[in-house]
């Protein structure tokens, strides 16, 4: 009789362990920072911070609202000291990455912070960007050190800076990240 009772107790403990081990393992992985399927091609901004206090004045004189009512992601381009050939090429690749989203392309807005480049090619390209100035240098920490470079910051629709793409980033990786967040 006691053997049967002990055997049933051991079976009950084993059944409980079958359910408890995955929970303990998941808690351990979550506390160590592991997130499944969260591979990003940019650098995660840790800790994530709100950019809603950054006042950006658009070229039409209005103020940019970071908390987008249409729930669009913002891809912010931050140019180096002088935006020329390389910078324009990168801006074009960013624009193409947005277009490649097809029906979801309207879920990403392109924002260029700084003096827009000039020239025929630049004028045609910059027509798709919201051009603004950041007088308070809220994005100064992400500004590229190279003169003809451009960096990017992906901002969530609630105004939280999520991912940073330093100058020379892979535009194909950016496209993949945009596709993930706009699903």
VMD Tcl script that draws the C-alpha trace (Angstrom):
set ca {
  {0.00 0.00 0.00}
  {2.76 2.46 0.88}
  {4.65 1.53 -2.25}
  {1.63 2.34 -4.38}
  {1.10 5.64 -2.59}
  {4.80 6.61 -3.00}
  {4.73 5.64 -6.68}
  {1.66 7.83 -7.26}
  {3.32 10.74 -5.45}
  {6.43 10.40 -7.62}
  {4.22 10.32 -10.74}
  {2.46 13.50 -9.58}
  {5.81 15.25 -8.98}
  {7.05 14.17 -12.44}
  {3.88 15.46 -14.11}
  {4.31 18.78 -12.27}
  {7.98 18.93 -13.36}
  {6.98 18.40 -17.00}
  {4.97 21.63 -16.81}
  {7.35 23.56 -14.50}
  {10.63 23.01 -16.39}
  {9.59 24.95 -19.56}
  {8.31 27.83 -17.40}
  {11.58 28.01 -15.44}
  {13.58 27.81 -18.67}
  {11.51 30.59 -20.27}
  {11.94 32.80 -17.19}
  {15.70 32.23 -17.28}
  {15.96 33.07 -20.99}
  {13.80 36.19 -20.62}
  {15.84 37.46 -17.67}
  {19.08 36.92 -19.62}
  {17.80 39.20 -22.41}
  {17.14 36.58 -25.09}
  {14.24 37.44 -27.37}
  {13.15 34.88 -30.00}
  {13.17 36.00 -33.62}
  {14.26 39.54 -32.77}
  {17.29 39.74 -35.06}
  {17.70 43.26 -36.33}
  {20.12 44.62 -38.91}
  {20.44 47.92 -37.05}
  {21.75 48.61 -33.58}
  {19.10 48.49 -30.89}
  {18.78 51.68 -28.90}
  {19.11 50.57 -25.28}
  {17.40 51.82 -23.30}
  {14.70 52.81 -25.73}
  {13.74 56.44 -25.27}
  {11.01 58.74 -26.39}
  {11.82 61.43 -28.96}
  {8.50 63.21 -28.47}
  {10.28 66.05 -26.68}
  {12.49 66.65 -29.74}
  {10.97 69.62 -31.55}
  {11.35 69.27 -35.32}
  {10.19 72.13 -37.50}
  {9.20 71.02 -41.00}
  {9.98 73.06 -44.11}
  {6.36 74.27 -44.27}
  {6.69 75.76 -40.77}
  {4.61 73.13 -38.96}
  {5.85 71.02 -36.07}
  {6.39 67.29 -36.55}
  {4.10 65.19 -34.36}
  {6.08 62.11 -33.32}
  {2.97 60.39 -32.00}
  {1.55 59.67 -35.44}
  {-2.27 59.43 -35.50}
  {-2.09 57.27 -38.66}
  {0.16 54.84 -36.77}
  {3.10 55.20 -39.18}
  {6.69 54.37 -38.36}
  {9.20 57.18 -38.90}
  {12.53 56.57 -40.62}
  {14.66 59.57 -39.71}
  {17.68 60.34 -41.90}
  {20.44 62.27 -40.15}
  {23.03 63.58 -42.63}
  {26.68 64.38 -42.01}
  {28.08 67.88 -42.39}
  {27.60 67.94 -46.17}
  {25.14 65.75 -48.06}
  {26.62 65.01 -51.50}
  {26.91 61.95 -53.76}
  {27.19 59.17 -51.15}
  {24.53 60.72 -48.94}
  {22.12 61.07 -51.89}
  {22.73 57.45 -52.87}
  {21.91 56.29 -49.35}
  {18.77 58.46 -49.23}
  {17.70 56.90 -52.53}
  {18.25 53.39 -51.12}
  {16.20 54.28 -48.05}
  {13.43 55.55 -50.30}
  {13.59 52.35 -52.36}
  {13.46 50.24 -49.17}
  {10.21 52.03 -48.29}
  {8.78 51.50 -51.79}
  {9.61 47.78 -51.63}
  {7.07 47.41 -48.81}
  {4.33 47.61 -51.49}
  {0.94 48.02 -49.80}
  {2.63 48.71 -46.46}
  {4.79 51.55 -47.80}
  {2.31 54.12 -46.49}
  {3.02 52.81 -42.96}
  {6.51 54.38 -43.04}
  {7.18 58.09 -43.34}
  {10.60 59.38 -44.38}
  {11.99 62.32 -42.41}
  {15.19 64.17 -43.34}
  {16.71 66.33 -40.59}
  {18.99 69.05 -41.89}
  {19.61 71.29 -44.87}
  {18.38 69.40 -47.92}
  {20.85 68.69 -50.71}
  {20.52 70.70 -53.92}
  {20.56 69.78 -57.59}
  {18.17 68.17 -60.05}
  {18.65 64.64 -58.71}
  {18.30 65.83 -55.12}
  {15.15 67.86 -55.85}
  {13.44 64.84 -57.40}
  {14.43 62.58 -54.49}
  {13.65 65.02 -51.68}
  {10.05 65.39 -52.88}
  {9.26 62.11 -51.09}
  {10.82 63.18 -47.77}
  {9.50 65.37 -44.97}
  {12.34 67.87 -44.54}
  {12.80 69.37 -41.11}
  {15.24 71.04 -38.77}
  {16.18 69.88 -35.30}
  {17.28 73.12 -33.60}
  {17.69 71.45 -30.21}
  {20.01 68.72 -31.59}
  {17.83 65.95 -30.17}
  {19.37 63.51 -32.68}
  {22.98 64.78 -32.28}
  {24.17 61.55 -30.65}
  {23.35 59.65 -33.85}
  {24.84 62.16 -36.31}
  {27.51 60.52 -38.47}
  {31.14 61.62 -38.17}
  {31.73 61.32 -41.92}
  {31.10 64.41 -43.99}
  {29.14 62.78 -46.83}
  {27.37 60.12 -44.81}
  {23.90 59.58 -43.50}
  {22.68 57.65 -40.46}
  {19.11 56.62 -39.72}
  {16.91 56.08 -36.69}
  {13.72 54.03 -36.81}
  {11.05 55.56 -34.56}
  {7.94 53.68 -33.47}
  {4.52 55.28 -34.06}
  {4.31 56.19 -30.37}
  {7.49 58.30 -30.63}
  {10.00 55.81 -29.20}
  {13.42 55.52 -30.88}
  {13.88 51.81 -31.58}
  {16.84 51.13 -33.90}
  {19.90 53.07 -35.06}
  {21.56 52.52 -38.43}
  {25.07 54.08 -38.50}
  {26.56 55.64 -41.62}
  {27.38 52.92 -44.17}
  {24.54 50.63 -43.07}
  {23.19 47.85 -45.28}
  {20.07 49.13 -47.06}
  {18.89 45.56 -47.70}
  {18.99 44.91 -43.95}
  {17.01 48.11 -43.39}
  {14.44 46.89 -45.91}
  {14.10 43.60 -44.03}
  {13.66 45.42 -40.71}
  {11.01 47.70 -42.21}
  {9.18 44.66 -43.61}
  {9.16 43.07 -40.13}
  {7.78 46.10 -38.32}
  {5.08 46.94 -40.87}
  {3.49 43.49 -41.04}
}
mol new
graphics top color blue
foreach p $ca { graphics top sphere $p radius 0.5 }
foreach p [lrange $ca 0 end-1] q [lrange $ca 1 end] { graphics top cylinder $p $q radius 0.2 }
display resetview
